[in-house]
């Protein structure tokens, strides 16, 4: 996580014709974690589409899940809960990560943290996700935490 200050980073670490393995890294300065997940080559554009336009109002909420939270399957899992923290559109993301060896959230090899984010940073992240080259190891998308 040396390139990550505070925020959420997605990086391609392996791929074949069917799936992409990526690493989700997150840190809010107090807590941090890393999980490797498998997704389809279309997974990032689907993620971008699900987040696009957030927040569109004070009651806007988005929930996404990638990978698996089933310990009987290979790979880890990532859950993102995007929401507004007040009536003027200040936003945050609750991130839950589960590594492959983790039996369940709250167990060793899992983390849950909150990242305050700005709408402009979410828009840039969506653009990065939508154009990420899933056949380029090291390709990244970064959502920085708001100050």
Rosetta constraint file for C-alpha pairs under 8 A:
AtomPair CA 1 CA 25 HARMONIC 6.58 0.50
AtomPair CA 4 CA 8 HARMONIC 7.68 0.50
AtomPair CA 4 CA 9 HARMONIC 6.86 0.50
AtomPair CA 4 CA 25 HARMONIC 7.63 0.50
AtomPair CA 4 CA 26 HARMONIC 7.60 0.50
AtomPair CA 4 CA 27 HARMONIC 7.60 0.50
AtomPair CA 5 CA 27 HARMONIC 7.19 0.50
AtomPair CA 5 CA 29 HARMONIC 7.97 0.50
AtomPair CA 5 CA 144 HARMONIC 7.83 0.50
AtomPair CA 6 CA 26 HARMONIC 6.97 0.50
AtomPair CA 6 CA 27 HARMONIC 4.92 0.50
AtomPair CA 6 CA 28 HARMONIC 5.10 0.50
AtomPair CA 6 CA 29 HARMONIC 6.18 0.50
AtomPair CA 6 CA 144 HARMONIC 6.02 0.50
AtomPair CA 6 CA 145 HARMONIC 5.45 0.50
AtomPair CA 7 CA 26 HARMONIC 5.47 0.50
AtomPair CA 7 CA 27 HARMONIC 5.44 0.50
AtomPair CA 7 CA 28 HARMONIC 6.18 0.50
AtomPair CA 7 CA 115 HARMONIC 6.52 0.50
AtomPair CA 7 CA 142 HARMONIC 7.36 0.50
AtomPair CA 7 CA 143 HARMONIC 5.59 0.50
AtomPair CA 7 CA 144 HARMONIC 4.27 0.50
AtomPair CA 7 CA 145 HARMONIC 4.36 0.50
AtomPair CA 8 CA 24 HARMONIC 7.09 0.50
AtomPair CA 8 CA 25 HARMONIC 5.77 0.50
AtomPair CA 8 CA 26 HARMONIC 4.44 0.50
AtomPair CA 8 CA 27 HARMONIC 6.85 0.50
AtomPair CA 8 CA 142 HARMONIC 5.85 0.50
AtomPair CA 8 CA 143 HARMONIC 5.06 0.50
AtomPair CA 8 CA 144 HARMONIC 6.34 0.50
AtomPair CA 8 CA 145 HARMONIC 7.54 0.50
AtomPair CA 9 CA 23 HARMONIC 7.90 0.50
AtomPair CA 9 CA 24 HARMONIC 5.72 0.50
AtomPair CA 9 CA 25 HARMONIC 5.11 0.50
AtomPair CA 9 CA 26 HARMONIC 6.29 0.50
AtomPair CA 9 CA 140 HARMONIC 6.92 0.50
AtomPair CA 9 CA 141 HARMONIC 5.82 0.50
AtomPair CA 9 CA 142 HARMONIC 4.48 0.50
AtomPair CA 9 CA 143 HARMONIC 6.31 0.50
AtomPair CA 10 CA 22 HARMONIC 6.63 0.50
AtomPair CA 10 CA 23 HARMONIC 5.68 0.50
AtomPair CA 10 CA 24 HARMONIC 4.70 0.50
AtomPair CA 10 CA 25 HARMONIC 6.53 0.50
AtomPair CA 10 CA 140 HARMONIC 5.42 0.50
AtomPair CA 10 CA 141 HARMONIC 5.25 0.50
AtomPair CA 10 CA 142 HARMONIC 6.46 0.50
AtomPair CA 11 CA 22 HARMONIC 5.36 0.50
AtomPair CA 11 CA 23 HARMONIC 5.21 0.50
AtomPair CA 11 CA 24 HARMONIC 6.69 0.50
AtomPair CA 11 CA 137 HARMONIC 7.75 0.50
AtomPair CA 11 CA 138 HARMONIC 5.79 0.50
AtomPair CA 11 CA 139 HARMONIC 5.61 0.50
AtomPair CA 11 CA 140 HARMONIC 4.36 0.50
AtomPair CA 11 CA 141 HARMONIC 6.71 0.50
AtomPair CA 12 CA 20 HARMONIC 7.11 0.50
AtomPair CA 12 CA 21 HARMONIC 6.22 0.50
AtomPair CA 12 CA 22 HARMONIC 4.38 0.50
AtomPair CA 12 CA 23 HARMONIC 6.50 0.50
AtomPair CA 12 CA 134 HARMONIC 6.59 0.50
AtomPair CA 12 CA 136 HARMONIC 6.91 0.50
AtomPair CA 12 CA 137 HARMONIC 5.12 0.50
AtomPair CA 12 CA 138 HARMONIC 5.29 0.50
AtomPair CA 12 CA 139 HARMONIC 5.45 0.50
AtomPair CA 12 CA 140 HARMONIC 6.57 0.50
AtomPair CA 13 CA 20 HARMONIC 7.85 0.50
AtomPair CA 13 CA 21 HARMONIC 5.72 0.50
AtomPair CA 13 CA 22 HARMONIC 5.18 0.50
AtomPair CA 13 CA 23 HARMONIC 6.63 0.50
AtomPair CA 13 CA 137 HARMONIC 5.20 0.50
AtomPair CA 13 CA 138 HARMONIC 6.16 0.50
AtomPair CA 14 CA 20 HARMONIC 5.97 0.50
AtomPair CA 14 CA 21 HARMONIC 4.98 0.50
AtomPair CA 14 CA 22 HARMONIC 6.82 0.50
AtomPair CA 14 CA 137 HARMONIC 6.11 0.50
AtomPair CA 15 CA 19 HARMONIC 5.79 0.50
AtomPair CA 15 CA 20 HARMONIC 4.28 0.50
AtomPair CA 15 CA 21 HARMONIC 5.86 0.50
AtomPair CA 15 CA 134 HARMONIC 7.23 0.50
AtomPair CA 15 CA 135 HARMONIC 6.37 0.50
AtomPair CA 15 CA 137 HARMONIC 7.82 0.50
AtomPair CA 16 CA 20 HARMONIC 6.55 0.50
AtomPair CA 16 CA 135 HARMONIC 7.95 0.50
AtomPair CA 18 CA 40 HARMONIC 6.58 0.50
AtomPair CA 18 CA 41 HARMONIC 7.19 0.50
AtomPair CA 19 CA 38 HARMONIC 6.44 0.50
AtomPair CA 19 CA 39 HARMONIC 5.66 0.50
AtomPair CA 19 CA 40 HARMONIC 4.72 0.50
AtomPair CA 19 CA 41 HARMONIC 6.01 0.50
AtomPair CA 20 CA 38 HARMONIC 5.57 0.50
AtomPair CA 20 CA 39 HARMONIC 5.35 0.50
AtomPair CA 20 CA 40 HARMONIC 5.83 0.50
AtomPair CA 20 CA 41 HARMONIC 6.00 0.50
AtomPair CA 20 CA 134 HARMONIC 6.73 0.50
AtomPair CA 21 CA 36 HARMONIC 6.68 0.50
AtomPair CA 21 CA 37 HARMONIC 5.59 0.50
AtomPair CA 21 CA 38 HARMONIC 4.48 0.50
AtomPair CA 21 CA 39 HARMONIC 6.51 0.50
AtomPair CA 22 CA 36 HARMONIC 5.57 0.50
AtomPair CA 22 CA 37 HARMONIC 5.54 0.50
AtomPair CA 22 CA 38 HARMONIC 6.42 0.50
AtomPair CA 22 CA 39 HARMONIC 7.80 0.50
AtomPair CA 23 CA 34 HARMONIC 6.72 0.50
AtomPair CA 23 CA 35 HARMONIC 5.64 0.50
AtomPair CA 23 CA 36 HARMONIC 4.38 0.50
AtomPair CA 23 CA 37 HARMONIC 6.40 0.50
AtomPair CA 24 CA 34 HARMONIC 5.60 0.50
AtomPair CA 24 CA 35 HARMONIC 5.34 0.50
AtomPair CA 24 CA 36 HARMONIC 6.29 0.50
AtomPair CA 24 CA 37 HARMONIC 7.66 0.50
AtomPair CA 24 CA 78 HARMONIC 7.60 0.50
AtomPair CA 25 CA 32 HARMONIC 7.44 0.50
AtomPair CA 25 CA 33 HARMONIC 5.79 0.50
AtomPair CA 25 CA 34 HARMONIC 4.43 0.50
AtomPair CA 25 CA 35 HARMONIC 6.71 0.50
AtomPair CA 26 CA 32 HARMONIC 5.38 0.50
AtomPair CA 26 CA 33 HARMONIC 5.55 0.50
AtomPair CA 26 CA 34 HARMONIC 6.59 0.50
AtomPair CA 26 CA 95 HARMONIC 7.88 0.50
AtomPair CA 27 CA 31 HARMONIC 5.65 0.50
AtomPair CA 27 CA 32 HARMONIC 4.05 0.50
AtomPair CA 27 CA 33 HARMONIC 6.65 0.50
AtomPair CA 27 CA 113 HARMONIC 7.82 0.50
AtomPair CA 27 CA 115 HARMONIC 7.91 0.50
AtomPair CA 28 CA 32 HARMONIC 6.59 0.50
AtomPair CA 28 CA 113 HARMONIC 7.16 0.50
AtomPair CA 28 CA 114 HARMONIC 6.97 0.50
AtomPair CA 28 CA 115 HARMONIC 5.97 0.50
AtomPair CA 28 CA 145 HARMONIC 7.12 0.50
AtomPair CA 31 CA 111 HARMONIC 7.69 0.50
AtomPair CA 31 CA 113 HARMONIC 6.64 0.50
AtomPair CA 32 CA 111 HARMONIC 7.16 0.50
AtomPair CA 32 CA 113 HARMONIC 7.74 0.50
AtomPair CA 33 CA 97 HARMONIC 6.97 0.50
AtomPair CA 33 CA 110 HARMONIC 7.42 0.50
AtomPair CA 33 CA 111 HARMONIC 6.03 0.50
AtomPair CA 34 CA 97 HARMONIC 7.04 0.50
AtomPair CA 34 CA 99 HARMONIC 7.33 0.50
AtomPair CA 35 CA 76 HARMONIC 5.71 0.50
AtomPair CA 35 CA 77 HARMONIC 6.85 0.50
AtomPair CA 35 CA 78 HARMONIC 7.44 0.50
AtomPair CA 35 CA 97 HARMONIC 6.05 0.50
AtomPair CA 35 CA 98 HARMONIC 6.14 0.50
AtomPair CA 35 CA 99 HARMONIC 4.92 0.50
AtomPair CA 35 CA 100 HARMONIC 7.57 0.50
AtomPair CA 36 CA 75 HARMONIC 6.16 0.50
AtomPair CA 36 CA 76 HARMONIC 5.51 0.50
AtomPair CA 36 CA 77 HARMONIC 7.49 0.50
AtomPair CA 36 CA 99 HARMONIC 6.69 0.50
AtomPair CA 36 CA 100 HARMONIC 7.49 0.50
AtomPair CA 37 CA 66 HARMONIC 7.15 0.50
AtomPair CA 37 CA 67 HARMONIC 4.96 0.50
AtomPair CA 37 CA 68 HARMONIC 7.56 0.50
AtomPair CA 37 CA 75 HARMONIC 5.09 0.50
AtomPair CA 37 CA 76 HARMONIC 4.95 0.50
AtomPair CA 37 CA 77 HARMONIC 5.96 0.50
AtomPair CA 37 CA 78 HARMONIC 7.72 0.50
AtomPair CA 38 CA 66 HARMONIC 7.81 0.50
AtomPair CA 38 CA 67 HARMONIC 5.52 0.50
AtomPair CA 38 CA 75 HARMONIC 6.42 0.50
AtomPair CA 38 CA 76 HARMONIC 7.82 0.50
AtomPair CA 39 CA 43 HARMONIC 5.65 0.50
AtomPair CA 39 CA 66 HARMONIC 7.01 0.50
AtomPair CA 39 CA 67 HARMONIC 6.35 0.50
AtomPair CA 41 CA 134 HARMONIC 6.11 0.50
AtomPair CA 42 CA 46 HARMONIC 6.24 0.50
AtomPair CA 43 CA 47 HARMONIC 6.11 0.50
AtomPair CA 44 CA 48 HARMONIC 6.07 0.50
AtomPair CA 44 CA 129 HARMONIC 5.45 0.50
AtomPair CA 44 CA 130 HARMONIC 6.30 0.50
AtomPair CA 44 CA 132 HARMONIC 7.44 0.50
AtomPair CA 45 CA 49 HARMONIC 6.13 0.50
AtomPair CA 45 CA 129 HARMONIC 6.22 0.50
AtomPair CA 45 CA 130 HARMONIC 4.73 0.50
AtomPair CA 45 CA 131 HARMONIC 7.72 0.50
AtomPair CA 46 CA 50 HARMONIC 6.20 0.50
AtomPair CA 47 CA 51 HARMONIC 6.33 0.50
AtomPair CA 47 CA 64 HARMONIC 7.55 0.50
AtomPair CA 47 CA 126 HARMONIC 7.99 0.50
AtomPair CA 47 CA 129 HARMONIC 7.39 0.50
AtomPair CA 48 CA 52 HARMONIC 5.81 0.50
AtomPair CA 48 CA 125 HARMONIC 7.89 0.50
AtomPair CA 48 CA 126 HARMONIC 4.74 0.50
AtomPair CA 48 CA 127 HARMONIC 7.32 0.50
AtomPair CA 48 CA 129 HARMONIC 5.66 0.50
AtomPair CA 48 CA 130 HARMONIC 5.69 0.50
AtomPair CA 49 CA 126 HARMONIC 7.57 0.50
AtomPair CA 49 CA 130 HARMONIC 7.99 0.50
AtomPair CA 50 CA 62 HARMONIC 7.43 0.50
AtomPair CA 50 CA 64 HARMONIC 7.67 0.50
AtomPair CA 51 CA 62 HARMONIC 6.98 0.50
AtomPair CA 51 CA 122 HARMONIC 7.82 0.50
AtomPair CA 51 CA 126 HARMONIC 6.79 0.50
AtomPair CA 52 CA 122 HARMONIC 7.94 0.50
AtomPair CA 52 CA 123 HARMONIC 6.83 0.50
AtomPair CA 52 CA 126 HARMONIC 6.12 0.50
AtomPair CA 53 CA 123 HARMONIC 7.02 0.50
AtomPair CA 54 CA 60 HARMONIC 7.20 0.50
AtomPair CA 54 CA 119 HARMONIC 6.72 0.50
AtomPair CA 54 CA 122 HARMONIC 7.10 0.50
AtomPair CA 54 CA 123 HARMONIC 7.75 0.50
AtomPair CA 55 CA 60 HARMONIC 5.77 0.50
AtomPair CA 55 CA 61 HARMONIC 7.83 0.50
AtomPair CA 55 CA 83 HARMONIC 7.54 0.50
AtomPair CA 55 CA 84 HARMONIC 7.18 0.50
AtomPair CA 55 CA 89 HARMONIC 6.78 0.50
AtomPair CA 55 CA 91 HARMONIC 7.36 0.50
AtomPair CA 55 CA 119 HARMONIC 6.58 0.50
AtomPair CA 56 CA 60 HARMONIC 6.08 0.50
AtomPair CA 57 CA 84 HARMONIC 8.00 0.50
AtomPair CA 57 CA 89 HARMONIC 6.48 0.50
AtomPair CA 58 CA 84 HARMONIC 5.64 0.50
AtomPair CA 58 CA 85 HARMONIC 7.93 0.50
AtomPair CA 58 CA 86 HARMONIC 6.66 0.50
AtomPair CA 58 CA 87 HARMONIC 5.08 0.50
AtomPair CA 58 CA 88 HARMONIC 6.45 0.50
AtomPair CA 58 CA 89 HARMONIC 5.21 0.50
AtomPair CA 59 CA 83 HARMONIC 7.46 0.50
AtomPair CA 59 CA 84 HARMONIC 6.61 0.50
AtomPair CA 60 CA 83 HARMONIC 6.06 0.50
AtomPair CA 60 CA 84 HARMONIC 6.62 0.50
AtomPair CA 61 CA 81 HARMONIC 7.24 0.50
AtomPair CA 61 CA 82 HARMONIC 5.55 0.50
AtomPair CA 61 CA 83 HARMONIC 4.61 0.50
AtomPair CA 61 CA 84 HARMONIC 7.23 0.50
AtomPair CA 62 CA 80 HARMONIC 7.86 0.50
AtomPair CA 62 CA 81 HARMONIC 5.82 0.50
AtomPair CA 62 CA 82 HARMONIC 5.00 0.50
AtomPair CA 62 CA 83 HARMONIC 6.66 0.50
AtomPair CA 63 CA 79 HARMONIC 7.36 0.50
AtomPair CA 63 CA 80 HARMONIC 5.70 0.50
AtomPair CA 63 CA 81 HARMONIC 4.62 0.50
AtomPair CA 63 CA 82 HARMONIC 6.38 0.50
AtomPair CA 64 CA 79 HARMONIC 5.70 0.50
AtomPair CA 64 CA 80 HARMONIC 5.15 0.50
AtomPair CA 64 CA 81 HARMONIC 6.64 0.50
AtomPair CA 65 CA 77 HARMONIC 7.24 0.50
AtomPair CA 65 CA 78 HARMONIC 5.63 0.50
AtomPair CA 65 CA 79 HARMONIC 4.44 0.50
AtomPair CA 65 CA 80 HARMONIC 6.40 0.50
AtomPair CA 66 CA 77 HARMONIC 5.68 0.50
AtomPair CA 66 CA 78 HARMONIC 5.19 0.50
AtomPair CA 66 CA 79 HARMONIC 6.56 0.50
AtomPair CA 67 CA 75 HARMONIC 6.70 0.50
AtomPair CA 67 CA 76 HARMONIC 5.80 0.50
AtomPair CA 67 CA 77 HARMONIC 4.33 0.50
AtomPair CA 67 CA 78 HARMONIC 6.35 0.50
AtomPair CA 68 CA 73 HARMONIC 7.04 0.50
AtomPair CA 68 CA 74 HARMONIC 7.87 0.50
AtomPair CA 68 CA 75 HARMONIC 6.69 0.50
AtomPair CA 68 CA 76 HARMONIC 5.62 0.50
AtomPair CA 68 CA 77 HARMONIC 4.47 0.50
AtomPair CA 68 CA 78 HARMONIC 7.55 0.50
AtomPair CA 69 CA 76 HARMONIC 6.58 0.50
AtomPair CA 69 CA 77 HARMONIC 5.24 0.50
AtomPair CA 69 CA 78 HARMONIC 7.97 0.50
AtomPair CA 69 CA 98 HARMONIC 6.75 0.50
AtomPair CA 69 CA 104 HARMONIC 6.99 0.50
AtomPair CA 70 CA 103 HARMONIC 7.91 0.50
AtomPair CA 70 CA 104 HARMONIC 7.82 0.50
AtomPair CA 71 CA 100 HARMONIC 6.97 0.50
AtomPair CA 71 CA 101 HARMONIC 7.29 0.50
AtomPair CA 71 CA 102 HARMONIC 6.63 0.50
AtomPair CA 71 CA 103 HARMONIC 5.41 0.50
AtomPair CA 71 CA 104 HARMONIC 7.12 0.50
AtomPair CA 74 CA 100 HARMONIC 6.24 0.50
AtomPair CA 75 CA 99 HARMONIC 6.88 0.50
AtomPair CA 75 CA 100 HARMONIC 4.64 0.50
AtomPair CA 76 CA 97 HARMONIC 7.39 0.50
AtomPair CA 76 CA 98 HARMONIC 5.14 0.50
AtomPair CA 76 CA 99 HARMONIC 4.40 0.50
AtomPair CA 76 CA 100 HARMONIC 4.39 0.50
AtomPair CA 76 CA 101 HARMONIC 7.93 0.50
AtomPair CA 76 CA 102 HARMONIC 8.00 0.50
AtomPair CA 77 CA 96 HARMONIC 7.98 0.50
AtomPair CA 77 CA 97 HARMONIC 5.76 0.50
AtomPair CA 77 CA 98 HARMONIC 5.03 0.50
AtomPair CA 77 CA 99 HARMONIC 6.74 0.50
AtomPair CA 77 CA 100 HARMONIC 7.86 0.50
AtomPair CA 78 CA 95 HARMONIC 7.15 0.50
AtomPair CA 78 CA 96 HARMONIC 5.68 0.50
AtomPair CA 78 CA 97 HARMONIC 4.73 0.50
AtomPair CA 78 CA 98 HARMONIC 6.55 0.50
AtomPair CA 79 CA 94 HARMONIC 7.96 0.50
AtomPair CA 79 CA 95 HARMONIC 5.82 0.50
AtomPair CA 79 CA 96 HARMONIC 5.06 0.50
AtomPair CA 79 CA 97 HARMONIC 6.64 0.50
AtomPair CA 80 CA 93 HARMONIC 6.36 0.50
AtomPair CA 80 CA 94 HARMONIC 5.79 0.50
AtomPair CA 80 CA 95 HARMONIC 4.91 0.50
AtomPair CA 80 CA 96 HARMONIC 6.64 0.50
AtomPair CA 81 CA 93 HARMONIC 5.37 0.50
AtomPair CA 81 CA 94 HARMONIC 5.03 0.50
AtomPair CA 81 CA 95 HARMONIC 6.65 0.50
AtomPair CA 82 CA 91 HARMONIC 7.29 0.50
AtomPair CA 82 CA 92 HARMONIC 5.88 0.50
AtomPair CA 82 CA 93 HARMONIC 4.41 0.50
AtomPair CA 82 CA 94 HARMONIC 6.56 0.50
AtomPair CA 83 CA 91 HARMONIC 5.69 0.50
AtomPair CA 83 CA 92 HARMONIC 5.69 0.50
AtomPair CA 83 CA 93 HARMONIC 6.44 0.50
AtomPair CA 84 CA 89 HARMONIC 5.54 0.50
AtomPair CA 84 CA 90 HARMONIC 5.51 0.50
AtomPair CA 84 CA 91 HARMONIC 4.19 0.50
AtomPair CA 84 CA 92 HARMONIC 6.25 0.50
AtomPair CA 85 CA 89 HARMONIC 7.00 0.50
AtomPair CA 85 CA 90 HARMONIC 5.51 0.50
AtomPair CA 85 CA 91 HARMONIC 5.41 0.50
AtomPair CA 85 CA 92 HARMONIC 6.69 0.50
AtomPair CA 86 CA 90 HARMONIC 5.87 0.50
AtomPair CA 86 CA 91 HARMONIC 7.71 0.50
AtomPair CA 90 CA 116 HARMONIC 7.89 0.50
AtomPair CA 90 CA 117 HARMONIC 7.61 0.50
AtomPair CA 90 CA 118 HARMONIC 7.05 0.50
AtomPair CA 91 CA 116 HARMONIC 5.89 0.50
AtomPair CA 91 CA 117 HARMONIC 5.52 0.50
AtomPair CA 91 CA 118 HARMONIC 6.43 0.50
AtomPair CA 91 CA 119 HARMONIC 7.49 0.50
AtomPair CA 92 CA 114 HARMONIC 6.69 0.50
AtomPair CA 92 CA 115 HARMONIC 5.38 0.50
AtomPair CA 92 CA 116 HARMONIC 4.06 0.50
AtomPair CA 92 CA 117 HARMONIC 5.22 0.50
AtomPair CA 93 CA 114 HARMONIC 5.72 0.50
AtomPair CA 93 CA 115 HARMONIC 5.16 0.50
AtomPair CA 93 CA 116 HARMONIC 6.37 0.50
AtomPair CA 93 CA 117 HARMONIC 7.10 0.50
AtomPair CA 94 CA 112 HARMONIC 7.07 0.50
AtomPair CA 94 CA 113 HARMONIC 5.71 0.50
AtomPair CA 94 CA 114 HARMONIC 4.49 0.50
AtomPair CA 94 CA 115 HARMONIC 6.38 0.50
AtomPair CA 95 CA 111 HARMONIC 7.93 0.50
AtomPair CA 95 CA 112 HARMONIC 5.56 0.50
AtomPair CA 95 CA 113 HARMONIC 5.40 0.50
AtomPair CA 95 CA 114 HARMONIC 6.24 0.50
AtomPair CA 95 CA 115 HARMONIC 7.58 0.50
AtomPair CA 96 CA 105 HARMONIC 7.79 0.50
AtomPair CA 96 CA 110 HARMONIC 7.37 0.50
AtomPair CA 96 CA 111 HARMONIC 5.72 0.50
AtomPair CA 96 CA 112 HARMONIC 4.36 0.50
AtomPair CA 96 CA 113 HARMONIC 6.69 0.50
AtomPair CA 97 CA 105 HARMONIC 7.83 0.50
AtomPair CA 97 CA 110 HARMONIC 5.46 0.50
AtomPair CA 97 CA 111 HARMONIC 5.31 0.50
AtomPair CA 97 CA 112 HARMONIC 6.49 0.50
AtomPair CA 98 CA 102 HARMONIC 6.05 0.50
AtomPair CA 98 CA 104 HARMONIC 7.14 0.50
AtomPair CA 98 CA 105 HARMONIC 6.52 0.50
AtomPair CA 98 CA 109 HARMONIC 6.25 0.50
AtomPair CA 98 CA 110 HARMONIC 4.51 0.50
AtomPair CA 98 CA 111 HARMONIC 6.85 0.50
AtomPair CA 99 CA 109 HARMONIC 5.47 0.50
AtomPair CA 99 CA 110 HARMONIC 6.19 0.50
AtomPair CA 101 CA 109 HARMONIC 6.79 0.50
AtomPair CA 102 CA 107 HARMONIC 6.44 0.50
AtomPair CA 102 CA 108 HARMONIC 6.12 0.50
AtomPair CA 102 CA 109 HARMONIC 5.21 0.50
AtomPair CA 102 CA 110 HARMONIC 6.52 0.50
AtomPair CA 103 CA 107 HARMONIC 6.50 0.50
AtomPair CA 103 CA 108 HARMONIC 7.91 0.50
AtomPair CA 104 CA 110 HARMONIC 7.47 0.50
AtomPair CA 105 CA 110 HARMONIC 5.73 0.50
AtomPair CA 105 CA 111 HARMONIC 7.37 0.50
AtomPair CA 106 CA 110 HARMONIC 6.10 0.50
AtomPair CA 106 CA 111 HARMONIC 7.08 0.50
AtomPair CA 115 CA 145 HARMONIC 5.73 0.50
AtomPair CA 115 CA 146 HARMONIC 7.57 0.50
AtomPair CA 116 CA 145 HARMONIC 5.64 0.50
AtomPair CA 116 CA 146 HARMONIC 5.31 0.50
AtomPair CA 116 CA 147 HARMONIC 7.85 0.50
AtomPair CA 117 CA 121 HARMONIC 6.89 0.50
AtomPair CA 117 CA 122 HARMONIC 7.16 0.50
AtomPair CA 117 CA 143 HARMONIC 7.92 0.50
AtomPair CA 117 CA 144 HARMONIC 7.08 0.50
AtomPair CA 117 CA 145 HARMONIC 5.17 0.50
AtomPair CA 117 CA 146 HARMONIC 4.65 0.50
AtomPair CA 118 CA 122 HARMONIC 6.41 0.50
AtomPair CA 118 CA 145 HARMONIC 7.71 0.50
AtomPair CA 118 CA 146 HARMONIC 5.84 0.50
AtomPair CA 119 CA 123 HARMONIC 6.26 0.50
AtomPair CA 120 CA 124 HARMONIC 6.36 0.50
AtomPair CA 121 CA 125 HARMONIC 6.15 0.50
AtomPair CA 121 CA 143 HARMONIC 6.19 0.50
AtomPair CA 121 CA 144 HARMONIC 6.76 0.50
AtomPair CA 122 CA 126 HARMONIC 6.15 0.50
AtomPair CA 122 CA 143 HARMONIC 6.51 0.50
AtomPair CA 123 CA 127 HARMONIC 6.38 0.50
AtomPair CA 124 CA 128 HARMONIC 6.22 0.50
AtomPair CA 124 CA 143 HARMONIC 7.75 0.50
AtomPair CA 125 CA 129 HARMONIC 6.07 0.50
AtomPair CA 125 CA 141 HARMONIC 6.18 0.50
AtomPair CA 125 CA 142 HARMONIC 5.99 0.50
AtomPair CA 125 CA 143 HARMONIC 5.44 0.50
AtomPair CA 126 CA 130 HARMONIC 6.06 0.50
AtomPair CA 127 CA 131 HARMONIC 6.35 0.50
AtomPair CA 128 CA 132 HARMONIC 5.88 0.50
AtomPair CA 128 CA 140 HARMONIC 7.72 0.50
AtomPair CA 128 CA 141 HARMONIC 5.27 0.50
AtomPair CA 128 CA 142 HARMONIC 7.63 0.50
AtomPair CA 129 CA 141 HARMONIC 5.84 0.50
AtomPair CA 132 CA 139 HARMONIC 6.41 0.50
AtomPair CA 132 CA 140 HARMONIC 6.86 0.50
AtomPair CA 132 CA 141 HARMONIC 7.17 0.50
AtomPair CA 133 CA 139 HARMONIC 6.32 0.50
AtomPair CA 134 CA 139 HARMONIC 7.33 0.50
